[in-house]
């Protein structure tokens, strides 16, 4: 693999890619906000929001839920993959200047987002299961205190595991990832994005489960978790910022299990 060089053309293209990613993420955030506001208005019109809904969901409901999760994952995760996408673009534009085939960055991003679509599908099934057990309120918040507390404790413990550290190290080092995972061609770019998506999902999946505790469409927590994910990826390893979250989640979970906090 050739290293990226500096030229006016290379300096312009990253700006286009950056703006494109930000526009897509912004559109996704707009959709998420509209969905959250719609749910808020629906809950305000109901006097039984604390009571779980036990009516069964049909295929259309599940598909709508899946789309909701996909859009939410795009809004939360696309900004954090920007450094990797920009570096991927620079490398390929350098290679094009050297008469090598050029691969558009969107192919890499497609592979990345496909993994998060898979996660969204699993989250949809999990939410459907919790719904059938009547463990979710109409606000999409877990009503089972023990399960909510155990999720928080489990997420906190996961922050200290070797799997978390391994996946996070790949997310923190775009250059190292491209050097060690490089593949040629369009399918190679797609599988590189897919592989990076696996590392990213392996790093962040547990944090996403917190939405079942705080509210699946809780805008404050969606934004906060997006910030936490970004901070983990850009912060130096020496700060151990992921372990700080872990301690807070464990304490929070223990407090909920023993009834100290709601």
For each residue, the residues with C-beta under 8 A, 3 or more apart:
1: 91 178 179 182
2: 91 94 95 98 100
3: 91 94
4: 10 87 90 91 93 94
5: 10 94 97
6: 10 11
7: 10 11 97
8: 11 12
9: 12 13 93
10: 4 5 6 7 13 14 90 93 94
11: 6 7 8 14 15
12: 8 9 15 16
13: 9 10 16 17 89 90 93
14: 10 11 17 18 86 89 90
15: 11 12 18 19
16: 12 13 19 20
17: 13 14 20 21 85 86 89 105
18: 14 15 21 22 82 86
19: 15 16 22 23
20: 16 17 23 24
21: 17 18 24 25 78 79 81 82 85 109
22: 18 19 25 26 79 82
23: 19 20 26 27
24: 20 21 27 28 74 78
25: 21 22 28 29 74 75 78 79
26: 22 23 29 30
27: 23 24 30 31
28: 24 25 31 32 71 72 74 75 78
29: 25 26 32 33 75
30: 26 27 33 34
31: 27 28 34 35 71 75
32: 28 29 35 36 71 72 75 217 219 222
33: 29 30 36 37 219
34: 30 31 37 38
35: 31 32 38 39 68 71 217
36: 32 33 39 40 217 218 219 222
37: 33 34 40 41
38: 34 35 41 42
39: 35 36 42 43 139 140 217
40: 36 37 43 44
41: 37 38 44 45
42: 38 39 45 46 138
43: 39 40 46 49 138 139
44: 40 41
45: 41 42
46: 42 43 49 138
47:
48: 51 138
49: 43 46 137 138 139
50: 137 143
51: 48 137 138
52: 131 134 135 136 137 138 143
53: 131 136 137 138
54: 131 132 134
55:
56: 132
57: 61 62 65 128 131
58: 61 62
59: 62 63
60: 63 64
61: 57 58 64 65
62: 57 58 59 65 66 124 128
63: 59 60 66 67
64: 60 61 67 68
65: 57 61 62 68 69 124 127 128
66: 62 63 69 70 120 121 124
67: 63 64 70 71
68: 35 64 65 71 72 217
69: 65 66 72 73 119 120 121 123 124
70: 66 67 73 74 116 117 120
71: 28 31 32 35 67 68 74 75
72: 28 32 68 69 75 76 120 222
73: 69 70 76 77 113 116 117 119 120 208
74: 24 25 28 70 71 77 78 113 116
75: 25 28 29 31 32 71 72 78 222 226
76: 72 73 80 208 222 225 226 229
77: 73 74 80 81 116 200 204 226 229
78: 21 24 25 28 74 75 81 82 109 113
79: 21 22 25 82 226 230
80: 76 77 171 200 226 229 230 233
81: 21 77 78 84 85 109 112 196 200
82: 18 21 22 78 79 85 86
83: 86 87 174 233 234
84: 81 87 88 174 177 178 196
85: 17 21 81 82 88 89 105 108 109
86: 14 17 18 82 83 89 90
87: 4 83 84 90 91 174 175 178
88: 84 85 91 92 105 108 174 178 189 192
89: 13 14 17 85 86 92 93 105
90: 4 10 13 14 86 87 93 94
91: 1 2 3 4 87 88 94 95 178
92: 88 89 95 96 102 103 105 189
93: 4 9 10 13 89 90 96 97 102
94: 2 3 4 5 10 90 91 97 98
95: 2 91 92 98 100 101 102
96: 92 93 99 100 101 102
97: 5 7 93 94
98: 2 94 95
99: 96
100: 2 95 96
101: 95 96 184 185
102: 92 93 95 96
103: 92 107 108 185 186 188 189
104: 107
105: 17 85 88 89 92 108 109
106: 109 110
107: 103 104 110 111 186 189 190 193
108: 85 88 103 105 111 112 189 190 192 193 196
109: 21 78 81 85 105 106 112 113 193
110: 106 107 113 114 190 193
111: 107 108 114 115 189 190 191 192 193 194 195 196 197
112: 81 108 109 115 116 193 194 196 197 200
113: 73 74 78 109 110 116 117 193 197
114: 110 111 117 118 193 194 197
115: 111 112 118 119 194 197 198 200 201
116: 70 73 74 77 112 113 119 120 197 200 201
117: 70 73 113 114 120 121
118: 114 115 121 122 201
119: 69 73 115 116 122 123 201 205 208
120: 66 69 70 72 73 116 117 123 124
121: 66 69 117 118 124 125
122: 118 119 125 126
123: 69 119 120 126 127 208
124: 62 65 66 69 120 121 127 128
125: 121 122 128 129
126: 122 123 129 130 212
127: 65 123 124 130 131 136 140 212 216
128: 57 62 65 124 125 131 132
129: 125 126 132 133
130: 126 127 133 135 136 142 212
131: 52 53 54 57 127 128 134 135 136
132: 54 56 128 129
133: 129 130
134: 52 54 131 143
135: 52 130 131 142 143 144 147
136: 52 53 127 130 131 140 141 142 143 212
137: 49 50 51 52 53 140 141 143
138: 42 43 46 48 49 51 52 53
139: 39 43 49 215 217
140: 39 127 136 137 212 215 216 217
141: 136 137 212 213 214 215 216 218
142: 130 135 136 147 148 151 212 213
143: 50 52 134 135 136 137
144: 135 147 148
145: 148 149 256 257 259
146: 149 150 257
147: 135 142 144 150 151
148: 142 144 145 151 152 212 213 253 256
149: 145 146 152 153 253 254 255 256 257
150: 146 147 153 154 253 257
151: 142 147 148 154 155 209 210 212 213 253
152: 148 149 155 156 210 213 249 250 252 253 256
153: 149 150 156 157 249 250 253 254 257
154: 150 151 157 158 206 253
155: 151 152 158 159 206 207 209 210 246 249 253
156: 152 153 159 160 245 246 247 248 249 250 251 252 253
157: 153 154 160 161 246 250
158: 154 155 161 163 164 206 246
159: 155 156 164 206 242 243 245 246 249
160: 156 157 164 243 246
161: 157 158 164 165
162: 165 166
163: 158 166 167 202
164: 158 159 160 161 167 168 202 203 206 242
165: 161 162 168 169 242
166: 162 163 169 170 202
167: 163 164 170 171 199 200 202 203
168: 164 165 171 172 203 232 233 242
169: 165 166 172 173 237
170: 166 167 173 176 177 196 199 203
171: 80 167 168 196 199 200 203 232 233
172: 168 169 233 234 237
173: 169 170 176 177
174: 83 84 87 88 177 178
175: 87 178 179
176: 170 173 179 180
177: 84 170 173 174 180 181 196 199
178: 1 84 87 88 91 174 175 181 182 192
179: 1 175 176 182
180: 176 177
181: 177 178 192 195 196
182: 1 178 179 188 192
183: 187 188 189 191 192
184: 101 188
185: 101 103 188 189
186: 103 107 189 190
187: 183 190 191
188: 103 182 183 184 185 191 192
189: 88 92 103 107 108 111 183 185 186 192 193
190: 107 108 110 111 186 187 193 194
191: 111 183 187 188 194 195
192: 88 108 111 178 181 182 183 188 189 195 196
193: 107 108 109 110 111 112 113 114 189 190 196 197
194: 111 112 114 115 190 191 197 198
195: 111 181 191 192 198 199
196: 81 84 108 111 112 170 171 177 181 192 193 199 200
197: 111 112 113 114 115 116 193 194 200 201
198: 115 194 195 201 202
199: 167 170 171 177 195 196 202 203
200: 77 80 81 112 115 116 167 171 196 197 203 204
201: 115 116 118 119 197 198 204 205
202: 163 164 166 167 198 199 205
203: 164 167 168 170 171 199 200 232
204: 77 200 201 207 208 229 232
205: 119 201 202 208 209
206: 154 155 158 159 164 209 210
207: 155 204 210 225 228 229 245
208: 73 76 119 123 204 205 211 225
209: 151 155 205 206 212 213
210: 151 152 155 206 207 213 214 221 225 249
211: 208 214 215 216 218 221 222 225
212: 126 127 130 136 140 141 142 148 151 209 216
213: 141 142 148 151 152 209 210
214: 141 210 211 218 221
215: 139 140 141 211 218 221
216: 127 140 141 211 212
217: 32 35 36 39 68 139 140 222
218: 36 141 211 214 215 221 222
219: 32 33 36 222 223
220: 223 224
221: 210 211 214 215 218 224 225
222: 32 36 72 75 76 211 217 218 219 225 226
223: 219 220 226 227
224: 220 221 227 228
225: 76 207 208 210 211 221 222 228 229
226: 75 76 77 79 80 222 223 229 230
227: 223 224 230 231
228: 207 224 225 231 232 245
229: 76 77 80 204 207 225 226 232 233
230: 79 80 226 227 233 234
231: 227 228 234 235 241
232: 168 171 203 204 228 229 235 241 242 245
233: 80 83 168 171 172 229 230
234: 83 172 230 231
235: 231 232 239 241
236: 239
237: 169 172 240
238:
239: 235 236
240: 237 243 244
241: 231 232 235 244 245
242: 159 164 165 168 232 245 246
243: 159 160 240 246 247
244: 240 241 247 248
245: 156 159 207 228 232 241 242 248 249
246: 155 156 157 158 159 160 242 243 249 250
247: 156 243 244 250 251
248: 156 244 245 251 252
249: 152 153 155 156 159 210 245 246 252 253
250: 152 153 156 157 246 247 253 254
251: 156 247 248 254 255
252: 152 156 248 249 255 256 261
253: 148 149 150 151 152 153 154 155 156 249 250 256 257
254: 149 153 250 251 257 258
255: 149 251 252 258 260 261
256: 145 148 149 152 252 253 259 260 261 262
257: 145 146 149 150 153 253 254
258: 254 255
259: 145 256
260: 255 256
261: 252 255 256
262: 256
